[in-house]
């Protein structure tokens, strides 16, 4: 696979992990992943932000290839 696939994927996953770690360390409920035997709670904000970062990274790479 070429780097036009890997860079946006790594950027989005890295952003998601970074935001979940920040949420865990700072105890921010909007950025935290909680699970127990009775329920699982996943914050969707880091997922959405990670997807946006991936799309932006992909667009930047396409613009650089064109120019």
C-alpha positions in Angstrom: 0.0 0.0 0.0 1.2 3.5 -0.8 1.7 6.3 1.6 -1.5 8.1 0.4 -3.3 5.5 2.4 -1.1 5.1 5.4 -0.5 8.8 6.4 -4.2 9.7 6.8 -4.9 6.4 8.6 -2.0 6.9 11.1 -2.9 10.5 11.6 -6.5 9.7 12.4 -5.8 6.7 14.7 -3.0 8.7 16.4 -5.3 11.6 17.0 -7.9 9.3 18.5 -5.4 7.7 20.8 -3.9 11.0 21.8 -7.4 12.4 22.7 -8.4 9.3 24.7 -5.1 9.5 26.6 -5.6 13.2 27.4 -9.2 12.4 28.5 -7.9 9.6 30.8 -5.1 11.6 32.3 -7.1 14.8 32.8 -10.3 13.0 33.7 -12.3 14.8 31.0 -15.6 12.9 30.5 -16.0 14.0 26.9 -12.8 12.3 25.9 -12.8 9.1 28.0 -13.5 5.4 27.2 -15.2 3.7 30.1 -16.1 0.0 30.3 -17.2 -2.4 33.0 -19.2 -5.6 33.2 -22.5 -3.8 33.3 -22.0 -1.1 30.6 -19.6 0.3 28.1 -19.4 4.0 27.4 -17.4 5.3 24.4 -17.0 9.0 23.8 -17.5 9.7 20.1 -15.8 13.1 20.1 -12.2 11.7 19.6 -13.5 9.4 16.9 -15.1 12.3 15.0 -12.0 14.5 15.4 -9.7 11.7 14.3 -11.8 11.2 11.2 -11.7 15.0 10.4 -7.9 15.0 10.9 -7.6 12.0 8.5 -9.7 13.7 5.8 -7.7 16.9 6.2 -4.4 15.0 5.9 -5.7 13.3 2.8 -6.8 16.5 1.1 -3.4 18.2 1.9 -1.6 15.2 0.3 -3.8 15.4 -2.8 -3.2 19.2 -3.1 0.6 18.6 -2.8 0.5 16.0 -5.5 -1.4 18.2 -7.9 1.0 21.1 -7.5 
